[in-house]
Every structure is written in C-alpha cells, then in structure tokens.
Amino acid sequence: MDKIAVVLLSGGADSATALACAKRDGFAPYALTIDYGQRHRVELEMARRQAQAQKAARHLIMKIDLRGIGKSALTDDVPVPVGRTPDEISEGIPATYVPARNTIFLSVALGWAESLGTGDVYVGVNALDYSGYPDCRPEYIEAFEKMARLATKMGVEGRVQVKIHAPLISRKKSEIFLLGRELGVDFSMTSSCYDPSPDGVACGVCDSCALRLKGFAEAGLTDPLRYAKKI
C-alpha cells in the first residue's frame, strides 16, 4: 500500500466499516477521531480499539470542544430522544444534530490529508436508515468536495485530486453490517449509542440504538453489544 487516505473514525459501526473500505480500496488509512465533548465518551475508546484492530497507519485524536457552541443533545444539557419508531426518526432533524459537525470534521480531515500529500478522505455517512442529519446527504458530500478543490493549495494547483469517499452513503444499515462482516470488522469494538451508561452499556432506546438494532435484525446478524434494554 503506497496510497494514503484520511479516514474519519468516530468509534461507531459506520465509520469502522468506512475504515475497512479504505483498506479494501488499497489505501494506508490514517484514522482521525475528533473528541468534541460528546456525552457518549465510550466511542473514543472504541475508536482507539478499532484503529488498532484494523492496523491503521496512524490514529490521531484531536480535541475540538463543541460544547461551547451547544444546541445539541450530544454536547449540551438537552434530553436525547428515546423510544421513537423508524418512521418518527426519519421525520425532521433531531435534537442530536450537532451544528455543522461534519463540516468541521471534514475540514480538519482535509487539512490533515493535504499535509500528508493526499486528497483522499473517507467518511462513514449514510443517507438511508439514518437520523435525518443534513450533513449526511449525497448533495452535501458533493458540495464539500467541490469546495475542497477550491479551498486547498493541492486543489487549486491540480497536482492532487481531492476526493471525499462516502462508500456507505446509499446503503441501508443492514447492508452496512453485512459489508462490515465481509471486510472483517469486529462490531463488538464499536458503539452507536447516544446515551450509554458510564460503563459503556448501550441504552437501547435512543434513535441510534434503534437504527442499529433494526439493521442487525434485518441483516440476520447478532449484535454483540450489551444493551440496558431494547425497544
């Protein structure tokens, strides 16, 4: 492997699968995890484990505290929505949306990529079976990629092609889990819960837990995580 790609690695199932996709595509993955003051701190530990298990070329954890911005159930004293059905989850933008999070994360990933001499960035967003976040849609990824080509030295000079890879964007959760299994992802070293217990046990009733459990069930797979309860 002589190609390099920066991979945004949150510690969740989608980003772990995106990391495996980068390796499948022949890249040496440089994993980037953002500690943004999220309430679900267990995902940071899962990101460390996943980067080690998948033999990332390097794993960088950067602290960008978004609690100062607030206005999100993931960074502020706002209740996490629970007990919602898939239809309810798909309606509107939930309280767990973090203002401009993916734009901030992708900008940091783009900066690191440019310093490494590569224009390839992987992100595990998907626009099916998701929580309705505006920064997970295909048109957003396309727009960011266009902006990145205009905003970087490598893009302006044309010596490096800037490409935002979103290999999961058109896949259902069940398809993501099946792909991850095929690529050897250990999902026991991921956490999707928005409001886990202090020891990392998933709540089982938040939107993210509901989508994860639904995806595993539809894939015919057993979710290896511990849950306090299940919808």
C-alpha positions, -999 to +999 in steps of 0.1 A: +000+000+000+015+033-011-017+053-013-027+073+018-063+082+029-075+100+059-105+082+075-129+099+099-132+073+127-159+080+154-159+046+170-193+038+156-202+009+132-204+030+101-170+047+105-154+013+114-168-001+081-156+030+062-121+024+076-123-012+063-134+001+029-104+024+027-081-006+033-101-027+008-095+001-018-058-002-013-052+028+010-030+030+040-056+045+064-047+074+087-076+074+112-088+107+126-110+108+157-125+141+170-130+145+207-157+172+205-170+170+241-196+144+232-216+128+260-211+093+246-174+092+255-172+054+251-169+059+213-135+074+218-122+042+233-139+022+206-121+043+180-088+035+196-096-002+196-108-002+161-078+017+147-055-008+164-075-038+153-076-027+117-040-017+118-044+020+108-011+035+097-017+062+124-045+072+147-048+109+156-073+121+182-079+158+181-098+178+207-122+204+193-147+212+220-181+219+205-198+222+239-192+260+236-215+260+206-240+238+223-276+234+210-273+196+207-283+167+229-249+153+223-230+182+237-254+201+259-279+195+287-306+185+263-325+152+265-317+125+240-348+114+221-358+079+230-384+053+221-391+066+186-401+044+157-381+043+124-408+065+108-406+090+136-368+090+134-370+098+097-391+129+102-372+162+107-338+169+122-335+156+158-320+172+189-289+151+185-279+171+154-246+189+163-244+222+144-221+219+114-203+189+129-195+171+096-183+203+080-160+209+109-148+173+109-143+171+072-124+204+072-099+190+098-096+158+078-090+177+046-063+198+063-045+166+076-049+150+042-033+180+025-004+179+049+001+142+041+001+149+004-032+132-004-066+143-015-084+112-004-107+114+026-132+087+038-163+093+059-189+068+070-220+089+065-251+073+051-285+087+039-306+056+043-318+043+078-304+075+094-315+103+117-321+129+090-289+149+095-285+174+066-247+168+065-251+131+057-267+136+023-251+129-011-256+166-022-237+178+009-207+155+002-206+166-035-207+202-024-180+198+002-158+180-024-162+209-048-155+234-020-124+214-010-110+216-046-114+254-045-101+259-009-068+240-009-034+245-025-034+210-038-069+215-054-060+249-070-027+236-083-043+204-096-014+183-085-036+161-063-072+151-069-095+158-040-120+130-034-144+126-005-152+089-004-186+081+012-188+043+004-218+038+027-240+067+017-265+047-003-266+016+019-291+006+044-279-003+079-284-040+072-262-037+041-235-018+061-234-046+087-231-073+061-204-054+043-185-048+075-187-085+084-174-094+049-145-070+054-137-084+089-150-056+111-154-065+147-186-048+157-181-056+194-155-028+192-180-002+181-205+019+200-236+036+184-255+047+215-261+084+221-266+080+258-247+050+272-242+042+309-209+053+325-195+018+319-205+019+282-236-002+281-259+010+253-293+024+263-311+005+236-338+032+232-322+062+215-325+068+178-290+054+170-296+022+191-329+017+174-314+020+139-285-003+148-308-030+163-331-028+133-301-031+109-287-061+127-321-078+127-327-072+090-292-085+082-299-117+102-269-110+124-265-109+162-254-075+176-225-081+200-232-050+222-247-050+256-279-031+260-297-019+291-330-026+273-343-028+238-373-012+220 
